[in-house]
Amino acid sequence: MFEKLNRNSARSVKEGIDLQTLTFRKLKEFIGHTLVVDGFFFTTGEFGKQVVVVANGYKINMPSRAVEQFEEIYNDPEMLQAVLDGKLAINGIEQVRTKKGLTISYNLVDR
C-alpha cells in the first residue's frame, strides 16, 4: 500500500501475494496452458536483466526478449494497473524452432 510513496518504485505484483512461498518454473513447463498474470518483477543475473512473471501460483522465468515488453508495461501506469487488476494473460505457449535453435513463443492477451 505504501510503495506508491517511494520514488521510482511502482508495485508490480498484486498485493497479498507472498513471493517467498512461490517456486520458480520455466515457461516451457506451461506449454499448452494459459497463465493468469498476478504481476512481474525484474532480476539481474549472469545473462543480464530478466523478467519473472508471477502467475498460476508460480514465479515463471520468461525469455530475455520479454524484458522490453514488461518494461513497457511497468512504465505505463494504465497497463501496470491492468496487470494488478488481473487483466493480463499469457497463452499460445509453444516450443518453436528458429534459426538460433529451439525457443518458447507466447502471446500476451487481455483477459
C-alpha positions as CSV (number, residue, x, y, z in Angstrom):
1,M,0.0,0.0,0.0
2,F,2.8,2.5,0.9
3,E,5.0,1.6,-2.0
4,K,3.5,4.3,-4.1
5,L,5.1,6.9,-1.9
6,N,8.6,5.7,-2.9
7,R,10.0,7.5,-5.9
8,N,10.6,5.3,-9.0
9,S,9.1,2.3,-7.3
10,A,5.7,1.1,-8.6
11,R,4.3,-2.1,-7.2
12,S,4.2,-4.7,-10.0
13,V,2.8,-7.7,-8.1
14,K,-0.7,-8.0,-6.8
15,E,-1.0,-7.1,-3.2
16,G,-1.2,-10.1,-0.8
17,I,1.0,-12.4,-2.8
18,D,3.9,-13.8,-0.8
19,L,6.7,-14.3,-3.3
20,Q,8.7,-16.2,-0.7
21,T,6.2,-19.1,-0.9
22,L,6.2,-19.4,-4.7
23,T,8.6,-21.7,-6.5
24,F,10.3,-20.9,-9.8
25,R,9.3,-22.7,-13.0
26,K,10.4,-22.4,-16.6
27,L,7.9,-21.0,-19.2
28,K,8.3,-24.3,-21.2
29,E,6.6,-26.2,-18.4
30,F,3.4,-24.4,-19.3
31,I,3.2,-25.3,-23.0
32,G,-0.5,-25.6,-24.0
33,H,-1.7,-23.7,-20.9
34,T,-2.9,-20.2,-20.2
35,L,-1.2,-18.2,-17.4
36,V,-3.2,-15.6,-15.5
37,V,-0.6,-13.0,-14.6
38,D,-0.7,-11.6,-11.0
39,G,2.4,-9.4,-11.5
40,F,6.0,-9.5,-12.5
41,F,9.4,-8.3,-11.4
42,F,12.9,-7.9,-12.8
43,T,16.1,-9.6,-11.8
44,T,19.7,-9.2,-12.9
45,G,21.9,-12.2,-13.3
46,E,24.7,-13.7,-15.4
47,F,22.6,-13.2,-18.5
48,G,21.7,-9.6,-17.8
49,K,18.3,-8.2,-17.0
50,Q,15.5,-10.8,-16.8
51,V,11.7,-10.7,-16.1
52,V,9.9,-13.1,-13.8
53,V,6.2,-13.4,-14.2
54,V,4.0,-14.3,-11.2
55,A,1.2,-16.4,-12.5
56,N,-0.8,-19.6,-11.6
57,G,0.9,-19.8,-8.2
58,Y,4.5,-19.8,-9.5
59,K,7.4,-17.4,-10.4
60,I,8.0,-18.1,-14.1
61,N,11.2,-17.2,-15.8
62,M,10.5,-15.5,-19.1
63,P,12.8,-15.4,-22.2
64,S,15.2,-12.4,-22.2
65,R,13.3,-10.9,-25.1
66,A,10.3,-10.4,-22.7
67,V,12.2,-7.7,-20.8
68,E,11.4,-5.0,-23.3
69,Q,7.7,-5.9,-23.3
70,F,7.4,-5.9,-19.5
71,E,9.4,-2.7,-19.1
72,E,6.9,-1.0,-21.4
73,I,4.1,-2.3,-19.1
74,Y,5.9,-1.2,-16.0
75,N,6.4,2.3,-17.4
76,D,2.7,2.7,-18.4
77,P,0.5,3.3,-15.3
78,E,-2.6,2.1,-17.1
79,M,-1.1,-1.1,-18.3
80,L,0.5,-1.8,-15.0
81,Q,-2.8,-1.3,-13.2
82,A,-4.5,-3.7,-15.6
83,V,-1.9,-6.3,-14.7
84,L,-2.6,-5.7,-11.0
85,D,-6.4,-6.0,-11.7
86,G,-5.8,-9.5,-13.3
87,K,-6.4,-8.4,-16.9
88,L,-3.3,-9.9,-18.4
89,A,-2.9,-13.5,-19.5
90,I,-0.2,-15.4,-21.4
91,N,-1.4,-18.0,-23.9
92,G,-0.2,-19.7,-27.1
93,I,2.8,-21.0,-25.2
94,E,4.6,-23.4,-27.5
95,Q,8.1,-24.5,-28.5
96,V,9.2,-23.3,-31.9
97,R,12.4,-23.8,-34.0
98,T,14.2,-20.6,-35.1
99,K,17.4,-20.0,-36.9
100,K,19.1,-19.9,-33.4
101,G,17.5,-23.2,-32.2
102,L,14.5,-24.0,-30.1
103,T,12.7,-21.3,-28.2
104,I,9.4,-20.8,-26.4
105,S,6.9,-18.5,-28.0
106,Y,3.9,-16.9,-26.3
107,N,1.2,-14.2,-26.6
108,L,0.2,-11.5,-24.2
109,V,-3.6,-11.2,-24.2
110,D,-6.4,-9.4,-22.5
111,R,-8.5,-11.4,-20.1
